[in-house]
Amino acid sequence: MTGPPSPPDGGRLLAAVQQLRGEVAGTRLPLPLPGTEDAERAGDQLLKQLDDYVLPRLSALDAPLLAVVGGSTGAGKSTIVNSLVGEVVTRAGVLRPTTRASVLVHHPHDTRWFTDQRVLPGLARVTATRRPDEPARRGTYAGTATEDPSSVRLVAAESILPGLALLDAPDIDSVVRANRELAHQLLSAADLWVFVTTAARYADAVPWGLLREAADRGTSVAIVLDRVPPEAMAEVRGHLAEMLREHGLQDAPVFPVPETQLSREGLLPERDVARLHSWLSALARDAKARATVIRRTLGGALDSLPARVGHLADAGAAQVEALDALQAAATTAYADALAEVERGMTDGTLLRGEVLARWQEFVGTGEFLRQIEAGVSRLRDRITALFKGAPPPSRDLGEALQTGAASLLTSEAQSAAAATARQWRRLAGGGSLVEAHPDLAKGSPDLPATVDRAVRDWQGYVLQLVRDEGQDRRTTARVLAFGVNGIAVVLMLVAFSQTGGLVGAEVGIAGGAAVLAQRLLEAVFGDQAVRTLAAKARKELIRRTADVYADERVRFERLLTEVAVDPEQPQRLSSALAAVERAR
């Protein structure tokens, strides 16, 4: 059998636990993932135990042993405490549920240990005083059953030996949630659990859930088996002992209290609590035994940290993974949209309908298209002759190209928004974001204007390309012959000149238009220059489209930023835990 844990290096360990406490307190799990609520609840319980027990105990290893008396509704906890003290210091709950301040009873010499915020820092202190008109034996203290439950009432009693304090906790199965939570908090702050149950209810599930938790964490536990009929004492004790063994609590002492008549003050006969009183008094008198209990419970609390902090760190890592998946969904959707735009620019789909009609107006009648085979020289002469007459309607063709390109960009942006929202609904943590921001499923309100401006700016860029390319004298003459705007529009058409997306008659018509446009530009600039100019034009439109889509994607990214998932949080928790383990 192993002995109690060795005393830790107090100063170093205290500093490490304080650092861990800061990381636990700073942990945020904003995305509603599966298991997040459980992790938040476990993190809150961990933080409370660090604040209420581990840190206070590490900062004062020689402070009095705190025995928390807890149990189910109507188990007789307050009666046990009053009987141990020998006077009424805590009011038994006649009406259920009882909502009142918890009561901490200590020796007057130990008052200094409990008046500050070292133990249970979240609870206000109320000092109880006996009413002057009450006899000492009855020991009625100020305070009622409706005192503030967020406070702890301190009672100094000479009958409690120095080195020991008793804390009467609320019912662990109270119908009032605040009472249940406070009971769990107080039990987590205990050096010793004095668990009170009855012969009728000792097998209830709720107490055993907490007792299993105590066993897992190495908390020191004593069991008070209250209201046992004398004729059933042996049977009930035997069954309880068997259950304690099954839950790893075979070493927990059991103190049976027979069913009996209470005194006029509501106290048990002294003989019925004598064994429990003697055991607690021995702990108070024996500093070594007291230290053993404290070290065992403190060691158990520290031993529980890897699993509990690990649970919290895993929940934090799940938040980071979920956020990354949501970010990736938006990135992928807009990347796919950009790829579709690029495909639409080069497969001929922009040469449909209105663009084809405006092109035919631009170059003339179908007779003009039939002149393509007559050769480049005749073609150039024909076009030059045409342009020397009435200027071709390049503005209408340019508008048609602008409208087609803008329509393509806008359509794909809308599709990307819808795809992202649809994917977010499927991903963990994303559904609530879409529900809270339904406008995410479509492009931003100013998307059409933004796209229109981007395409027109791109057309200006293409116009400047033509001007820059036509700087030498010979090329300038050709450009002037055809018209700068006209050449720029033809270059835009060449940039969209592949025909993979067209079917039927459109293929022939669009193909002829593309060939004509290509030969026209080659007649002006030469074939290599045309390929370079078309590539530059396409690349620039893709770049501008990428900028527009990046701005659209920012709506999703900004929302994810507001969620405030800290990617470094899990590692900081793990590092802080490792520091605690090293300090032990």
N, C-alpha and C positions, 0 to 999 in steps of 0.2 A: 504493500500500500504506500503510495507516494505521500509525502508531507505537503504542507501548505506552500504556496509559491513564496519565493524569496522576496524580500522587500525590494521594490524597484528603485532605480536612481531617480529620486524625487524631482530634483530641479530640471534635469535634462528631459525626463519623461513628461513632466508638466508642460514644458515649452513645446514639445512635439505634439502633445494632445491639444494644446491651445491652437497650434497651427492647423491641425486636422479639423478642429472645431470650426475654424474660420472657413475652411474649404467646404465643409458640410453645410454651413449656414449660407454660403454663397452659391450653392448648387441650385440651378434652375432647370426645370423640365417643362418648357412651354408648349411643346407639341403634344396633343392628346393621343399618344400611342397606346397600344395594348400594354397593360402593366404599369403605365405611368402613375396612375392613382395609388397603386400599391407601393411603388417606389417612393412617391412623395410622402405617403403615410409612414413608411419605414424610416425615411430620412428625418422626418419630424420627430419620431420616437427616439432615434439615435441622438439627435441634437439635444433633446430634453434630457436624456440620460447623461450625456456629456456635461451639460450645464448643471443638472440637479445632483449628480452623484460623482462621476469620474473626476472632473476638475475640482470640485470642492474637497473630495477625499484626498486627491493627490496634493492639494495645497495645505492640507492639515491632517496628516496621518494619525496624529494623537488626539483628534477631536472625539467627542463621545460617540459611542456606537449608536446608530439610529435604527431602531426596530420599528418597522411599519406594520401595523396591525390591519390586515385586510381580509376581505371575504365577501360572501354573497349577501344579498338582501335578507335581513332578519336573522343573520347567523349569530348575533350577539357580540359583535366586535366592541361596541362602546361599553357594554356590561363587563366584558373581560378587562378592558382598560381601567374602568372605574374600580373594579374589584382588586386589580393589581396595585393601584395607587392607594386604595383604602378610602376613597371619597369620590364624590361625583365631580369629575373634571370635564366630562364630555357628555352631551345629552344624547340619550338613546332615542332612536327614531320611532315614535309611536305611529305617526302617519307616514306613509310611503308615497312617493320618494321624499326623503329628507334632504333639503338643500341648505347647507350650512358651511361655515368655515371648518377646515380640518383643525384638529387639536393636537398640539405637540406638548407633551409633558416631560419636564426635565428637572433635575436638581437645581436649586437656586445658584449653586456655585458654577453651574455650566451655562448660565444665561448668556454669557458673552458669545458662546459658539453659535447661537441661533438668532440673535437680534439683528445681525447684519445680513447681507445678501449672499453669504458664502454658500449656504444650502438653500435649495428651492428659490433661486433668484427671481423667478416670475411671480411669486406670491407675496402679497403685502403682509406685514406683521401686525398682529393685534395682541396686546398684552392683557391677559385676563386677570381680574382681581375678584376675590371673594366678597360678596355683599356683606356689609357690616352687620346686618340684622340676622345673618344666618349663623348657626352654631358650627364650630369647626368640623365636627364629625360629618355633618351633612355635606359640607364642602360645596355648596352651590356657587358656581362662578358666573360672572356676568357674561352675557351672550345668549342669543336665542337661536332657534332652529332655522331662522331666516337670515343669518349672517351672510356676508358676502362670501360666496364659495371660492372666490379668487384670492382669498387671504388665508393665513394660517394663524390660529390663536395659540399663543404661547402661555403655558401654565407652569409655574414653578411650584414643585411639591417636594417637601422634605422626605417623603416616603420613597421617592425614587433615588437610588444611589447615584453618586457622581460617576460619570463615565457611561451612562446609559440614558437614552431618551426614547419615549414611546410616542408614535404618531398614529392617531386614529384616522384611517382613510375612508373615503366614501365607498359605497357598494360597487363592486366590480361589475355587477349585472344590472345596475340601476336603469330604469326606463328613461332617465334623463341622460342624454349623450354627454353633456358637460361633466356630469358626475363620473361616468365611466372613464372618460379620458383623464380626468384628474386622478382617479384611483390608479390607473396604469402609470401615470407620471410619478405618483408618490411611491408606488412599488419599485419603480426603476431607480428611485433615489435612496433605496434602503440598503443598509449593510446586512440587515437580517429581515426576512419576511416571516412574520408570525401570522400564519394563515388560519383563519377561524372558519370552521364548517360545522355542520350538525350531523347527527346520526341519520336524519331523514334526507339530507341533501349532499352528503360527502361524495357521491358518485356523479354529480351534475357535470355536464361537459365544460361549461365556462371556466370554473376554477381550475380544472385540469389542463385547460389550454395554457393558462398562466403558469401553472406549476411545471409543465413541460418546458416552457420558456425559461423558467428559473433554473431547471436542471441543465438545459443547453448552455446557459450563460454562467454556470457555476455559482449561482447565488445561494447563500446560506438560507435554509428554510427550516422553520419549526411549524408543526401542525397542532392546532388546538381542536379537538373533537368535542364539540359542545352538545349539551342536552342529550346525553346518552342514557337511555333507560338502564338501570342497574342490571336487569336480567338479560339485556342484549349486549352488555359491555364486551364480553370475550369475542362474540361473533363479529361485531362491528369492527373492533380493533384488528382482528385477524384479517378481515376482508380489506380494510384500509391499508394495512401493512403490505398485503399482496399487490394492491394497486400502486403503492409507492415504489415497490421494487420494479414493477413493469415500466415505470416512468423514470427510472434512474435516481430515485430519491430514497433509497433504502436506508441511508444514513440519517435522514431527517428525524429528529426526535418527535414523538407524538405525546400530547398531553390531553388525556381524556377528562372531560368535566361531566359529572353525572347530572341527570335531570333532577332539579331540586327547586325548592321554594326560595325566591329572592327575599332579601331583607326589606324593611320599610323604605330604605334609601335606594333600593334597586340593585343591591350588591349581592354577589355570590358569597356563600360561606367561605371563610378563609381557608378551611381545610381542602376545599374543592379546587382552589387555585394555588395551593401551597407548592406543588412540584414545579409548576411553571414559574412561580415567583422565585423559588430557590434557584432555578436554572438561570434565570435572567440576572438575579443578584450575583451569582457566581461569576457570570461574564463581566458584570460591572466591577467586581472586586479584583478580578484576575486580569491584569493588563496584558499578559502573554496570551491568554485565551481570547481576550477581546481582539487583540491584534491578529490572531489566527483567523477569526471570523472575517475581519475586515479585509485581510489580504486575500482570502479565498474569494470573497465577493468581488473585490476590485480586480483580482486576476481574471475572474470569470468574465467581467465586463470588458476587460482589455482583450481577452481571448476571442470575444464575439466580434471584435472590430473588423477583422479581415473579411468575414462573410458579409457583414452589414455594409461596410464601406464598398466592398466589391459589388454588391447589389446596386448601390447607388451609382457607382462608376459605370457599370454595365448599362444602366438606364440612361446615363449621360451619353455613352457611346451610341446607344440606339437613337438618341436624338440627333446626333451628328450624322449618322448614316441616313436617317430619314430626311434630314435637311439636304444632304448631298443628292439623294435620289430626286427630291423635288427640284433642286437646281438643275440636275442633269436632264430632267424631263423638259424644262423650259429651254435649255440650251439645245437639246436635240430637235425639238419642234421647230425652232427658228432656223437651225442649221438646215433641216430638211426643207423648209420654206425657201431658203436662199438657193438651195440646190435645184428646186423646182423652177425658180425664176431663171436661173442660169440655163436650165434645159429649155425652158420656154423661149429664151432669147435666141437659141441656136437651132431649134428644130422646125422653124418655119411657122409656128402657131401665131406669131405676131403679124404674119402676112395675110391674114384672112380678111374677108369681108370689106370693111371700110378702108383699110390700108390698100388693098388691091384696087378698089375703085378709085381712090385718090391717086394711086400710081399711074393708072391708065390715063387719068386726066392730065397727069404731069407729063407723060411722054407722048401723049397723043392717042390716036386711034389704033385699032388692031393692025392696020396697015403698017404702022411704025414697027410693031413687034416682028412683022415678017421681014423686015429689012436687016434683022440681026445677022443672018447668014451671008449677007452681001459683003461682009468684011468690016474690019475695024475702021479703016480710013473712011469708007463711005458712011459708016455709022457716025463717026465724029463729025464729018461734014454735014450730015443730016441734022444731027442734034444742034450743031453750031448754027445752022441756018434757022432752025426752029427758034433757038434762043435769041437770035438777032431780031426775030419778029417780036411777037408779044411774049413777055416773060412767062415761063410756065408757072402753074399754080403750086409752087413749092410750099406755100404757107399751109394750104389745105392738107397736103401730104404730111407735113411736119406735125400738124395738129392731130391727124389720124394716128401717126406713130406715137405721139405723146400720150394720147388717150389709151391706145392699146397697151403701151408699156405700164402706164399708171394703173390700169385695170388689173394687169397681171400681178404687179407688186402688191396692190391692195388686197386682192383676192387671197394671195398666199399668206399675207400677214394675218388676215382674219382666220384663215385655216390654222395657222400656228397658234393663235390665241385659243381657239376652240380645242385644238389637240392638247395643248398644255393643261387647260382646265379639265378636260376629260381624263387625262392621265393623273392629275393631282387627285381627282375624286377616287381613283383606284389605289393610290399610294397611301401608306400609313401617315397620318397627320395632315394630309392635304385636303381631305373632304371638308373639314371645318373652315379652312381658309377660303375655299371657293364659296362655301355657303355664306360666309361673312362678306365676301367681295364678289358678288355674281357678275359684276361688270368685267371681270377678268376673262370671261369666256368670249369676249369680242375685242376687236382692236380699240385703241384709245379714240376718244371723240375727234381728235385733230389728225387722225391717221390719213384721211383722204387729202387734206391740205398739205400735210408733210410730204406725202408721196408725190403729189403734183409739183410741189416746189423742187423736190429732188430730181425729178425727171426733166423739168424745164432747165434746171441748172446743168444737168448732164448735156442737154441739147446745146447749151451755151458752150460747154467744154468742147463738144464735137465741132462746133463752128470755129472755135479758136484753133483746133487741130488743123482744119482746112486752111485757115489763114497762115498758120506757121509753116505748113508743108508747101504752100504755094509762094514762097518768098523769092525763089529765083525767077529770072525774067521770063524764061520760056514757060514754066508752069503757071506763073502769074497770068500770062496771056490766056492760057487755056481756062484757068479758073474764072477769069473775068468774062471769057466768052460764054461759059456755062452759067455763071452767077455763083457767088460764094454760098448763099443760102441754099441754092439748088444742089450744089455739090455736097454740102453738109447733110442735107436730107437724104441724098442718095447714099452717102456713107452710113447713115443710120440704118437704112434699109439693108445694106450689105452686111452690117453687123448682125442682123436678124435673118440672114439669107438661107440657112439650111431648111430643108423641107420635110424632115422626117415625121413631123406631126400632122401632115396634111394627107388627104385621101381624095381619090377620084379626080374630077376635073380641076380641083384647086391645085393639085400637084403640078400639072402642066402649066397652068397660068402663073402660079407663084414661082415655079422653077424658071419660066421664061423671064419673069420680072427680075429674079435674082441674077440670072445670067446677063441680062441687059444692063442692070445696075453695075455689076462687076466689070463689064467691058467698058462701060462709060468711064468709070473711075480709073481703070487701067490706061485708057486713052489719055487721061489727064496726068496721072501720077506715075504710072508704071505698075507692073503686077506686084513686085515686092513691097513697094510703098503702100499699096492698097491693103495687102495682108497685114502689114504692121499697123496701119491706121485702124482697120476694123478690129484687130485684137485690142488695141488701146481703148477703143470706144467701148467694147464689151467689158473689158476689165474695169473701166471707170464706172460704168453703170452698176456692175456687181459691187464695187466698193461703196458706192453711195447707197445701194440697197441694203448692204450689210450694216451701214450706219443707222439707217432708218429702223431696221429690225432690232438692232442693239438697243435703241431707245425704247422700242416697244417691249422688249424683254426686261428692261429695267423695272417695269411695273411689277413683275413677278419677283425679281431680285430684291427690290426695295421691301416688299412684303416679307420676304424671308429674312432680310436683315432686321426688320422690326420684331421678328419672332425672338431674336436675341439668344440663339443657341451658341454656346461657347465651345468651340472645338477643342480647346485646351483643358476644359474642365475635368474630363475623366482622368487625364494624365496627372493633373495636380492632386486629385484625390488619391490616386495610387501612390504618388510620391510622398504625400503627407502621411499616408498609412505606413509606408516603408520606413519613414523616419521614426514613427512610434515603435515599430517592431525593433528597430536598431537600438532605440533608447531603453528597451526592456531588457 
